């Protein structure tokens, strides 16, 4: 594999600097371990495999362990999502990521309009339409999927998530331009088909003007994830249904086939023979 920026091609220079600073003595082995960890830490965030790029999340430190030879080594366990064919090659956003995709679109629409919105007046129609076009076309860089709580989840700038990783563990985000294109397509569908340009701007401007004038805007949704739940119906409310373990799934019973009707048995009944009376 290859790397860009500060990557593996700087390994000799980094090692040389570490060895020069170490001098002689027993500290060489410990410094060598630190140098190896430093090289891996600088190389991992920029590793690229094919078209999918990987970025390692900062976990706040490496985990030190002693190997079988008694040497102290530093380990970093990386969790990577398992991607399906739909994740990699599909043109539309997979159904399982649609709720988070809607939330990301709302985040960027609101943020992009805030940068364009003057305090003294409303935006004209052509102004907010141009803003929507620009946001939907170029506003979704840095998105991909990562493994969160054992499940694949959409991840990016508009989807902040709590860091639940343990020390000595890291998470890889699998990113590609496919995710940017899918989010851009969802953005255009929401603005131009589901809500409409004027209505989308109204959601934003009502809350913006209320906050600018010092009014209570807590009851106004604005362009937020509440639109995804209530208006657009992209997110289901309530807790997720519990997972069913494989051993708990019982095989379906086979339906009994209806028994074929038995034909009644036919019995040949012969007429009784009358006994002849003797002649007297």
C-alpha positions as CSV (number, residue, x, y, z in Angstrom):
1,X,0.0,0.0,0.0
2,X,1.0,3.6,-0.4
3,X,0.7,6.8,1.7
4,X,0.7,10.5,1.2
5,X,1.9,13.4,3.4
6,X,3.9,12.2,6.4
7,X,4.0,8.5,5.6
8,X,6.3,5.6,5.1
9,X,8.7,7.4,2.8
10,X,9.8,9.4,5.8
11,X,10.7,6.3,7.8
12,X,14.5,6.5,7.4
13,X,14.6,10.2,8.4
14,X,12.5,9.6,11.5
15,X,14.5,6.6,12.6
16,X,17.8,8.4,12.0
17,X,16.6,11.3,14.2
18,X,15.5,9.0,17.0
19,X,18.8,7.1,17.0
20,X,20.9,10.3,17.0
21,X,19.0,11.6,20.0
22,X,19.4,8.3,21.9
23,X,23.2,8.1,22.0
24,X,24.6,4.9,23.6
25,X,23.3,2.8,26.4
26,X,20.3,0.8,27.5
27,X,17.8,3.4,26.2
28,X,18.1,2.3,22.6
29,X,15.6,-0.5,22.7
30,X,12.9,1.7,24.4
31,X,13.5,4.5,21.9
32,X,13.4,2.1,19.0
33,X,9.9,0.9,20.2
34,X,8.8,4.5,20.4
35,X,10.1,5.2,16.9
36,X,8.2,2.2,15.5
37,X,5.0,3.4,17.1
38,X,5.6,6.9,15.8
39,X,6.1,5.6,12.3
40,X,2.9,3.6,12.4
41,X,1.0,6.5,13.9
42,X,2.1,8.8,11.1
43,X,1.5,6.2,8.3
44,X,-1.9,4.8,9.3
45,X,-4.0,8.0,8.9
46,X,-3.0,8.3,5.3
47,X,-3.1,4.7,4.2
48,X,-5.1,4.2,0.9
49,X,-6.4,0.9,-0.4
50,X,-7.7,1.2,-3.9
51,X,-10.5,3.8,-4.1
52,X,-11.4,3.6,-0.4
53,X,-9.4,5.9,1.8
54,X,-8.9,5.2,5.5
55,X,-8.5,7.6,8.4
56,X,-7.6,6.5,11.9
57,X,-9.3,8.2,14.8
58,X,-7.1,9.6,17.6
59,X,-7.7,7.3,20.6
60,X,-5.5,9.2,23.1
61,X,-2.7,6.7,23.4
62,X,-1.3,3.3,22.6
63,X,-1.6,0.2,24.7
64,X,1.7,-1.1,26.0
65,X,2.1,-4.9,26.3
66,X,5.0,-7.3,26.9
67,X,5.6,-9.8,24.1
68,X,6.7,-13.5,24.5
69,X,10.3,-12.4,24.4
70,X,9.9,-10.0,27.3
71,X,10.1,-6.8,25.2
72,X,7.7,-3.9,25.8
73,X,5.7,-3.2,22.7
74,X,2.9,-0.8,21.9
75,X,-0.3,-2.1,20.2
76,X,-3.2,-0.4,18.5
77,X,-6.3,-2.5,17.7
78,X,-8.1,-1.1,14.6
79,X,-11.8,-1.7,14.0
80,X,-12.8,-1.5,10.4
81,X,-16.4,-1.7,8.9
82,X,-17.3,-4.6,6.7
83,X,-18.6,-3.1,3.5
84,X,-21.3,-4.6,1.3
85,X,-21.6,-4.3,-2.5
86,X,-24.3,-1.8,-2.0
87,X,-22.1,0.3,0.3
88,X,-19.3,0.3,-2.3
89,X,-20.9,0.5,-5.7
90,X,-24.6,1.5,-5.2
91,X,-25.7,4.8,-6.7
92,X,-28.4,5.6,-4.1
93,X,-27.9,5.8,-0.4
94,X,-28.5,2.5,1.3
95,X,-31.6,2.5,3.4
96,X,-29.8,1.9,6.7
97,X,-28.0,5.2,6.4
98,X,-30.9,7.4,5.3
99,X,-31.7,8.9,8.7
100,X,-28.1,10.0,9.3
101,X,-27.8,11.2,5.7
102,X,-30.8,13.5,6.3
103,X,-29.3,14.8,9.5
104,X,-26.0,15.6,7.6
105,X,-27.9,17.4,4.9
106,X,-29.8,19.6,7.4
107,X,-26.5,20.4,9.1
108,X,-24.8,21.6,5.9
109,X,-27.9,23.5,4.6
110,X,-28.2,25.4,7.9
111,X,-24.5,26.1,8.1
112,X,-24.2,27.2,4.4
113,X,-27.2,29.6,4.7
114,X,-25.8,31.1,7.8
115,X,-22.7,32.1,5.9
116,X,-24.7,33.7,3.2
117,X,-27.5,35.3,5.3
118,X,-27.1,39.1,5.9
119,X,-28.5,40.4,9.2
120,X,-30.5,43.3,7.7
121,X,-32.7,41.5,5.0
122,X,-33.9,38.3,3.6
123,X,-32.1,36.5,0.8
124,X,-33.6,36.9,-2.6
125,X,-34.8,33.8,-4.4
126,X,-31.9,33.5,-6.8
127,X,-29.5,34.0,-3.9
128,X,-30.7,31.1,-1.7
129,X,-31.2,29.0,-4.8
130,X,-27.6,29.5,-5.8
131,X,-26.6,28.7,-2.2
132,X,-28.6,25.4,-2.3
133,X,-27.0,24.4,-5.6
134,X,-23.5,25.1,-4.2
135,X,-24.1,23.2,-0.9
136,X,-25.6,20.1,-2.6
137,X,-22.7,20.0,-5.1
138,X,-19.7,20.6,-3.0
139,X,-20.7,20.5,0.7
140,X,-20.3,16.8,1.6
141,X,-16.6,16.1,1.6
142,X,-15.1,13.8,4.3
143,X,-18.0,11.4,4.7
144,X,-17.8,7.6,4.9
145,X,-18.8,4.8,7.2
146,X,-17.1,3.5,10.4
147,X,-17.9,0.8,12.9
148,X,-19.7,2.2,15.9
149,X,-20.9,-0.1,18.7
150,X,-20.4,-3.1,16.4
151,X,-22.5,-1.7,13.5
152,X,-21.7,0.3,10.3
153,X,-22.8,3.9,10.6
154,X,-22.5,7.0,8.4
155,X,-19.8,9.3,9.7
156,X,-18.6,12.8,8.8
157,X,-18.4,16.5,9.8
158,X,-22.2,16.9,10.3
159,X,-22.6,13.8,12.4
160,X,-20.8,14.2,15.8
161,X,-20.6,11.0,17.8
162,X,-19.4,10.2,21.3
163,X,-16.0,8.5,21.4
164,X,-16.7,5.1,23.0
165,X,-13.3,3.5,22.1
166,X,-11.2,2.0,24.8
167,X,-7.5,3.0,25.2
168,X,-5.4,1.1,22.7
169,X,-8.1,0.9,20.1
170,X,-8.8,2.9,17.0
171,X,-11.5,3.2,14.4
172,X,-11.2,3.4,10.6
173,X,-13.5,5.5,8.5
174,X,-14.0,4.1,4.9
175,X,-14.5,7.1,2.7
176,X,-14.9,7.6,-1.1
177,X,-16.5,10.1,-3.5
178,X,-19.5,7.8,-3.7
179,X,-20.7,9.0,-0.3
180,X,-20.4,12.7,-1.3
181,X,-22.4,12.0,-4.5
182,X,-25.1,10.1,-2.6
183,X,-25.4,12.9,0.0
184,X,-25.6,15.5,-2.7
185,X,-28.4,13.6,-4.4
186,X,-30.3,13.4,-1.2
187,X,-29.7,17.2,-0.6
188,X,-31.2,18.0,-4.0
189,X,-34.2,15.7,-3.5
190,X,-35.0,17.3,-0.1
191,X,-34.7,20.9,-1.3
192,X,-36.3,20.7,-4.8
193,X,-38.8,17.8,-4.5
194,X,-39.8,17.1,-0.9
195,X,-39.7,20.6,0.8
196,X,-39.2,23.1,-2.1
197,X,-36.7,25.9,-2.3
198,X,-38.9,28.6,-0.7
199,X,-40.1,26.4,2.1
200,X,-36.6,25.2,2.9
201,X,-35.4,28.8,3.2
202,X,-38.4,29.7,5.3
203,X,-37.6,27.0,7.8
204,X,-34.1,28.5,8.2
205,X,-35.0,32.2,8.1
206,X,-37.8,32.0,10.7
207,X,-35.4,30.6,13.3
208,X,-32.5,32.8,12.2
209,X,-34.6,36.1,12.5
210,X,-36.0,35.1,15.9
211,X,-32.6,34.4,17.3
212,X,-31.2,37.6,15.8
213,X,-34.0,39.7,17.5
214,X,-33.5,38.0,20.8
215,X,-36.8,36.0,20.8
216,X,-37.2,32.5,22.1
217,X,-36.6,30.2,19.1
218,X,-36.5,26.9,21.0
219,X,-39.8,25.7,19.7
220,X,-38.8,26.4,16.1
221,X,-37.3,23.4,14.2
222,X,-35.3,25.4,11.7
223,X,-33.2,23.2,9.5
224,X,-32.5,20.5,12.0
225,X,-32.9,16.7,12.5
226,X,-36.4,17.2,13.8
227,X,-37.4,17.8,10.1
228,X,-36.0,14.4,9.3
229,X,-38.3,12.8,11.9
230,X,-41.5,14.7,11.6
231,X,-41.7,16.3,8.1
232,X,-39.6,14.0,5.9
233,X,-40.2,10.7,7.9
234,X,-36.6,9.6,7.3
235,X,-36.0,8.6,11.0
236,X,-38.1,6.3,13.1
237,X,-38.9,7.4,16.6
238,X,-38.3,5.3,19.7
239,X,-35.7,2.7,20.6
240,X,-34.4,0.3,18.1
241,X,-35.9,-3.2,18.1
242,X,-33.6,-5.8,19.9
243,X,-31.5,-8.0,17.8
244,X,-32.5,-11.6,17.5
245,X,-29.7,-14.1,17.9
246,X,-29.2,-16.7,15.3
247,X,-29.8,-19.6,17.8
248,X,-33.1,-17.9,18.8
249,X,-34.5,-18.1,15.3
250,X,-36.5,-21.2,15.0
251,X,-37.0,-22.8,11.7
252,X,-40.5,-22.4,10.3
253,X,-42.6,-25.5,10.6
254,X,-43.5,-27.2,7.4
255,X,-47.2,-27.0,6.6
256,X,-49.0,-30.2,6.5
257,X,-50.3,-31.1,3.2
258,X,-54.0,-31.7,3.1
259,X,-54.8,-35.4,3.1
260,X,-56.4,-36.6,-0.1
261,X,-59.9,-37.7,0.3
262,X,-60.4,-41.4,0.4
263,X,-62.7,-42.8,-2.1
264,X,-65.4,-44.9,-0.6
265,X,-65.0,-48.6,-1.2
266,X,-67.5,-50.2,-3.5
267,X,-69.0,-53.5,-2.4
268,X,-70.7,-55.7,-4.9
269,X,-74.0,-56.7,-3.5
270,X,-75.6,-59.7,-5.1
271,X,-79.3,-60.2,-4.9
272,X,-80.4,-63.0,-2.7
273,X,-81.6,-66.1,-4.4
274,X,-85.1,-67.2,-3.4
275,X,-85.3,-70.8,-2.3
276,X,-87.6,-72.9,-4.4
277,X,-90.4,-74.6,-2.4
278,X,-90.8,-78.4,-3.1
279,X,-93.9,-79.4,-5.0
280,X,-96.4,-81.3,-3.0
